[in-house]
Every structure is written in structure tokens, then in C-alpha cells.
């Protein structure tokens, strides 16, 4: 029977509950346990698919097509277990399902209320489908005290009473700030946060305290006393160089030992952390450094490209080199010369995005990479912009553009109106709702034999995760290929282009899918590994 670990947060947001959950999951795996990680998000959106990347960060897409919180990316990267649509739920989804049931009469005339109907829906989500796991880790988004999160806290409180005694514990992540003027760390924010949590009926078993310096023994005792937590269960969470140092750091602080003690597990084997030590060593890049420019439109919030930046790090790990990322706002290239920004980089990556803003800069970045023989990696919109650049400057189609940005004479990129998903045909039009209507999740593609990408993958049949509603127009395939842009990856039905590459360039690849979503530190995605390898040649490291 599964044991449950609930991870809550207090004081401020963005303390790293997702990383803490992922790291703890990795530590339990290292002891031989099977784990599942799930996320409860209090916001009213049905999913984050329509939320601004500069407000919410990236949307992580699962194989089965769910648009989820970016923390699920941490879960996958740290545990190696692929998430699915049953691993993330929002208040919006819960209320949507409840209202649909009410309209059908499923509640038999009862007055539908937060308690018990909303909390029951949350409990059902938390408890279902966990039979094959030793531990289920549930992260609750937001911070204790948020109005929208109250039903979630009430639900997990009830779960603690439903389960057999000792089968659920609560970990509370808080901040211990250092006040420079006073010259000391302050325990009061954590005390107030725990007080708020206890007023809801949840008593934390473990405190995970974020701080930028060692917590004195006296302060640990103080937190233990005022928060009613064992002194050994006050775990300091210090800043580390890399997120992949977190599992070892938490183990050294005794987090996994304290979790097992809370469950009264006394015969657990010691964790095998060899692979984590190896990652920590390789991430330092003992064999050199490469500089990669990410030319994007959401660079104001780095979390908008979280999986992307991590995949680049993974590519560096595979070559034992450090990857320095230069964030370049594509919008500044609308009128300015981009050469000074890109002059000293060893690779250019243009990521996905939506809308016309900044696309001129992305097209210029693709042109710079093509004409200067700099390795280029275009992802989703980055592939589409590379195709538009090739159409304008190599194929002579001066009015080439995308119908996403309005009516045009030469729609090199256009809205997908239908595609095959499994055994059914999906149909869309311009009036279709924006939420959850894109081509989402894993789809197969066939690679051209003898192409660069076939060589990189080592196979010709692949499956990658998608998130887009516009596609390069196959009607322009011949003219683009005549301009040197080979369509080297196509959907099995031959209708949708998945990959383009330049045959006259050291390394120039555009993909319609998002390979960063499947990259992991112990299994770097082959495209990212190859891209960093090409950047090493550009920097003359090899």
C-alpha cells in the first residue's frame, strides 16, 4: 500500500517546492522504492495552456497531451518517470468537472458545496491509481494562507484521517531570511507559517527551511520548540550551485532519513547516489565551455524556457563541458543590428512561442546562423521562422510569412485544420477555443535515411512531444528544398513536416516538436547532445 507525502509551502512562493519534491523522490528511488509525484495547483485556469509564459513560466507537456505545470518537468528529470495527465490538477479542472456533474444531475438534487463535494473530488484525485507505488509525493501549489488553496489543504487534512495511522506525513517548506541590519537569521516567518498551517488542522512532521547560510543549532532548537517539530526534523535547505546538487545536499542534511523515521521504516537500505555525484562532477565542465544564445521573446522570465535551459545543460553533461547561456530578447532585433549580440556565441537556439511580437528578430537570428555557419537549433516557432527566412532569402519568395500573424500572399506557415491522433481525426478552425486545442503530446515521425537527424537519433522512427497549432506548409516543400532546406522528418501519413535541416551548413536543424521535454540529466536528448557537440567544434574545443 502506498504511503503519502504532502509538500506544502509557506512565507513566500518560488522557494522550490517542486525541486524539493523531485529531489526527495530521487532519494527514495535511490533506496530502491518506487515513487509517483503529483501536483495540485490552486488557480482557476483549467490548465496553464492559455497562461502567459512571462507570468507562469513554461507549460510542460506530457506524452498523453496534458498541458501541465513546469514542476512536472522537474519530476521527470529527477526520477526518470514520465508524468501523465493524472499527475496535475487545478481548481479550474475540479470545478469544471463538478459543474458538469451537477448539470447532469449526478448529485441527485444535493446542494453542491466546497465541503464535501470539492474536497471529495480532490481526495479522489490524490488517492486513485497509486496501487503500484511505494510512495506518492503530492505538492500543493502556492503558500499556506492563500484563499484559493484552502480547499486543497482541507482535502489533504482529510486524507491524513482517511488513511491508516502512519501512512501520511506532511513536509512544510519555509523561508528563514537573513536580516543584514540585525546580522541574524529570523525564525519568526517560519513560526507564523506553521501556525497558519496548524490552524487548518495540519501539523507538519518535517520542516524544510530555505536559507542562504548555515542555521545555528540554537535557531534549530527554537524552530523545533515553537513549531512542535522534532529537532532532527528541522532540515536546512541551503543554496547550491546546480539543481542537480539538491538530492545529495538534502541527503547530507538527513531529509530522507527523517522521512523514513516519520513512517517508522527502520530496515531501509542506504541510497545509491553514485549517479548524482557523477552528474555534479560533470556539470562543472572540466573539458571546457561553450556559449549558446537563446533568442526568444519571453527572456524576461527564465522559467518560460526551463526545460530548454536544462536540456542544454544535459547536452553539456554528455560532453563534459559547461554551457553558458546568453539570453537575447528577439524583440530588440526588430530594428537593431543583432551581430554584436551573436558575434561570440558558438550556437544559436530559437525556441517556440506564440504571436507576431519578436518574430522578425528570430528570422534575423536564423539568417545570421545560416550565413555565418553558426550551429542553429530551431524549435517549433524557431523552425517556422527558419523556413520563412529560407523562403525569403534562398527561394526568392519575398512575401513569405505565417498566417498566424494575419492574411498574407505566401503562407509558408499556416493553421493546421486536421491531423490524426491515434485512430481518430482531429479537426480545428480559427474559431476553436484556444485552451487544450493544439496538437498536443507525443506523435510519431519518420526520418529520411541518410539525413543528419537520422544519424543523430540512430533510428528512423521517432516519437516526440508537440505543442502547436501552426505548421510549415507542405505545398512549399519543393521550393524550400531547392533552396537547401531538406525536409528530413515527416509525419507517417506524409502530411506534416516535423524536421528540416540544411545540407549546406555545419549544423542547422529545425524541429516542429519540443525535444527539451524528454531530455533528462542521465539521458540527454540526442539533438541537444549533438547541438552542443557542434558548438564545441565551433569553439574549437574539438
GIJO-V665436 format. One record per residue. N is the residue number from 0. PHI is phi in whole degrees, -180 to 180 (none if undefined). PSI is psi as a letter, one per 20 degrees, with the letter a starting at -180 (* if undefined). Layout:
N;PHI;PSI, N;PHI;PSI
This chain:
0;none;p, 1;-70;q, 2;-103;q, 3;-115;p, 4;-123;o, 5;-102;p, 6;-111;o, 7;-115;r, 8;-129;q, 9;-144;r, 10;76;f, 11;-142;r, 12;-84;r, 13;63;k, 14;-83;i, 15;109;k, 16;-62;h, 17;-63;g, 18;-66;g, 19;-62;g, 20;-63;g, 21;-63;g, 22;-66;g, 23;-65;g, 24;-59;g, 25;-65;h, 26;-66;g, 27;-68;h, 28;-61;g, 29;-64;i, 30;-95;j, 31;97;j, 32;-91;q, 33;-93;p, 34;-133;q, 35;-133;p, 36;-117;p, 37;-138;q, 38;-131;p, 39;-109;o, 40;-111;p, 41;-78;i, 42;-71;r, 43;-84;i, 44;-62;q, 45;-64;h, 46;-155;r, 47;-81;j, 48;-58;h, 49;-102;j, 50;-86;q, 51;-66;p, 52;-61;h, 53;-78;i, 54;-105;g, 55;-108;i, 56;91;a, 57;-69;q, 58;-100;o, 59;-91;p, 60;-110;p, 61;-92;r, 62;-58;h, 63;-87;j, 64;88;j, 65;-84;p, 66;-93;o, 67;-130;r, 68;-67;q, 69;-64;h, 70;-62;h, 71;-65;h, 72;-66;g, 73;-61;g, 74;-58;g, 75;-65;g, 76;-66;h, 77;-85;h, 78;-107;i, 79;77;j, 80;-95;p, 81;-71;p, 82;-81;r, 83;-145;r, 84;-65;i, 85;-92;j, 86;-106;j, 87;-148;p, 88;-143;q, 89;-121;r, 90;-58;g, 91;-59;g, 92;-65;g, 93;-64;g, 94;-66;h, 95;-61;g, 96;-67;g, 97;-66;g, 98;-64;h, 99;-62;g, 100;-66;g, 101;-63;g, 102;-66;h, 103;-83;i, 104;85;j, 105;-65;h, 106;-92;j, 107;54;l, 108;86;i, 109;-69;q, 110;-74;o, 111;-81;p, 112;-133;r, 113;-60;g, 114;-116;o, 115;-103;i, 116;-70;g, 117;-68;g, 118;-65;h, 119;-65;h, 120;-62;g, 121;-66;g, 122;-62;g, 123;-62;g, 124;-63;g, 125;-64;g, 126;-93;i, 127;-79;q, 128;76;k, 129;-109;j, 130;-63;h, 131;-94;j, 132;-119;q, 133;-80;g, 134;-133;p, 135;-119;o, 136;-102;p, 137;-116;o, 138;-97;p, 139;-103;o, 140;-68;r, 141;77;a, 142;-127;q, 143;-60;p, 144;106;i, 145;-67;p, 146;-60;g, 147;-69;i, 148;-90;i, 149;-57;g, 150;-61;h, 151;-69;g, 152;-64;h, 153;-64;g, 154;-64;g, 155;-73;h, 156;-64;g, 157;-65;h, 158;-60;h, 159;-60;h, 160;-86;h, 161;-73;g, 162;-72;q, 163;-56;q, 164;-56;p, 165;90;j, 166;-100;j, 167;-144;p, 168;-132;r, 169;-126;p, 170;-111;p, 171;-115;p, 172;-98;p, 173;-134;r, 174;-112;p, 175;-116;n, 176;-77;q, 177;-101;p, 178;-97;o, 179;-62;h, 180;-63;h, 181;-90;i, 182;70;k, 183;-153;q, 184;-78;q, 185;-118;p, 186;-91;i, 187;-59;g, 188;-57;g, 189;-67;g, 190;-59;g, 191;-67;h, 192;-65;g, 193;-67;h, 194;-60;g, 195;-63;g, 196;-65;g, 197;-68;h, 198;-67;h, 199;-82;i, 200;109;j, 201;-113;p, 202;-104;o, 203;-66;q, 204;-88;h, 205;-137;p, 206;-105;p, 207;-110;o, 208;-109;o, 209;-77;p, 210;-158;r, 211;-102;j, 212;-157;r, 213;-58;p, 214;-89;p, 215;-60;q, 216;-56;h, 217;-62;h, 218;-73;h, 219;-64;g, 220;-63;h, 221;-65;g, 222;-63;g, 223;-60;g, 224;-68;g, 225;-81;h, 226;-104;j, 227;57;l, 228;-127;q, 229;-55;q, 230;-60;h, 231;-69;i, 232;-93;j, 233;-93;o, 234;-104;p, 235;-82;p, 236;-120;n, 237;-81;q, 238;-65;q, 239;-129;r, 240;-66;g, 241;-135;q, 242;-63;h, 243;-80;i, 244;-89;i, 245;-64;g, 246;-57;g, 247;-66;g, 248;-62;g, 249;-69;h, 250;-64;g, 251;-63;h, 252;-85;i, 253;92;j, 254;-62;g, 255;-66;h, 256;-63;g, 257;-69;h, 258;-63;g, 259;-63;h, 260;-64;h, 261;-63;h, 262;-91;j, 263;59;k, 264;-97;o, 265;-113;i, 266;-113;k, 267;-71;q, 268;-78;q, 269;-69;q, 270;-73;q, 271;-95;o, 272;-107;j, 273;-56;g, 274;-67;h, 275;-73;h, 276;-63;h, 277;-66;g, 278;-62;g, 279;-60;h, 280;-74;g, 281;-73;h, 282;-70;i, 283;-72;i, 284;71;m, 285;-68;i, 286;-98;j, 287;127;a, 288;-137;q, 289;-130;q, 290;-110;p, 291;-117;p, 292;-95;p, 293;-101;o, 294;-98;n, 295;-132;r, 296;-106;i, 297;-119;k, 298;-69;i, 299;-66;h, 300;-129;o, 301;-61;h, 302;-65;i, 303;-65;h, 304;-125;k, 305;-61;g, 306;-63;h, 307;-65;g, 308;-65;h, 309;-68;h, 310;-64;h, 311;-65;g, 312;-60;g, 313;-62;h, 314;-62;h, 315;-67;h, 316;-59;h, 317;-65;h, 318;-112;j, 319;61;k, 320;-124;q, 321;-89;p, 322;-104;o, 323;-96;p, 324;-98;p, 325;-107;o, 326;-87;p, 327;-122;p, 328;-76;o, 329;-64;h, 330;-69;h, 331;-71;i, 332;-87;j, 333;-60;h, 334;-130;h, 335;-90;r, 336;-79;p, 337;-90;i, 338;-54;g, 339;-60;h, 340;-72;h, 341;-110;j, 342;-61;h, 343;-110;k, 344;-95;q, 345;-104;i, 346;-167;q, 347;-123;p, 348;-120;p, 349;-111;o, 350;-87;a, 351;-74;r, 352;169;r, 353;-134;q, 354;90;r, 355;-80;h, 356;-55;p, 357;83;i, 358;-72;h, 359;-61;g, 360;-64;h, 361;-68;h, 362;-64;g, 363;-64;h, 364;-65;g, 365;-65;h, 366;-66;g, 367;-60;g, 368;-64;g, 369;-66;g, 370;-78;h, 371;-99;j, 372;58;k, 373;-92;p, 374;-51;p, 375;-126;p, 376;-129;o, 377;-106;p, 378;-118;p, 379;58;d, 380;-60;h, 381;-64;h, 382;-70;g, 383;-62;g, 384;-68;h, 385;-66;h, 386;-69;h, 387;-65;g, 388;-62;g, 389;-65;h, 390;-64;g, 391;-73;g, 392;-105;i, 393;-117;h, 394;-110;i, 395;76;j, 396;-95;n, 397;-64;h, 398;-96;j, 399;-62;p, 400;-166;a, 401;-123;p, 402;-71;i, 403;-62;h, 404;-103;j, 405;128;r, 406;-68;p, 407;-139;r, 408;-79;h, 409;-124;n, 410;-79;n, 411;-62;h, 412;-122;p, 413;-139;r, 414;-69;p, 415;-75;p, 416;-102;h, 417;-159;q, 418;-160;r, 419;-97;p, 420;-127;o, 421;66;c, 422;-107;j, 423;-124;q, 424;-97;p, 425;-96;p, 426;-126;p, 427;-139;r, 428;-149;r, 429;-66;i, 430;-92;i, 431;-65;q, 432;-53;q, 433;-76;h, 434;-73;p, 435;67;k, 436;-112;j, 437;-78;r, 438;-79;o, 439;-117;q, 440;96;a, 441;-81;p, 442;-134;q, 443;-81;q, 444;-147;q, 445;-114;p, 446;-98;q, 447;-70;p, 448;-62;p, 449;85;i, 450;-77;r, 451;-63;g, 452;-69;h, 453;-64;h, 454;-68;h, 455;-66;g, 456;-74;h, 457;79;j, 458;-145;r, 459;-114;i, 460;-117;o, 461;-127;r, 462;-137;p, 463;-136;q, 464;-88;p, 465;-119;q, 466;-161;n, 467;-163;q, 468;-126;i, 469;-115;q, 470;-145;q, 471;-63;p, 472;-77;o, 473;-65;i, 474;-65;h, 475;-100;j, 476;-59;g, 477;-63;g, 478;-70;h, 479;-71;h, 480;-67;h, 481;-64;h, 482;-88;j, 483;99;j, 484;-104;n, 485;-79;p, 486;-85;n, 487;-98;i, 488;-141;p, 489;-134;q, 490;-63;q, 491;-55;h, 492;-84;i, 493;78;j, 494;-99;h, 495;-120;p, 496;-75;p, 497;-109;h, 498;-143;p, 499;-125;q, 500;-149;q, 501;-94;p, 502;-85;i, 503;-108;k, 504;-139;q, 505;-58;g, 506;-165;o, 507;-141;o, 508;-134;p, 509;-123;p, 510;-127;q, 511;-80;h, 512;-91;a, 513;-119;n, 514;-65;h, 515;-61;h, 516;-71;i, 517;-110;j, 518;-83;p, 519;-136;q, 520;-59;h, 521;-92;i, 522;-139;m, 523;-58;q, 524;-65;p, 525;-58;h, 526;-68;h, 527;-70;h, 528;-62;g, 529;-67;h, 530;-61;g, 531;-67;h, 532;-60;g, 533;-67;h, 534;-65;h, 535;-63;g, 536;-65;h, 537;-63;h, 538;-87;i, 539;67;k, 540;-74;h, 541;-129;*
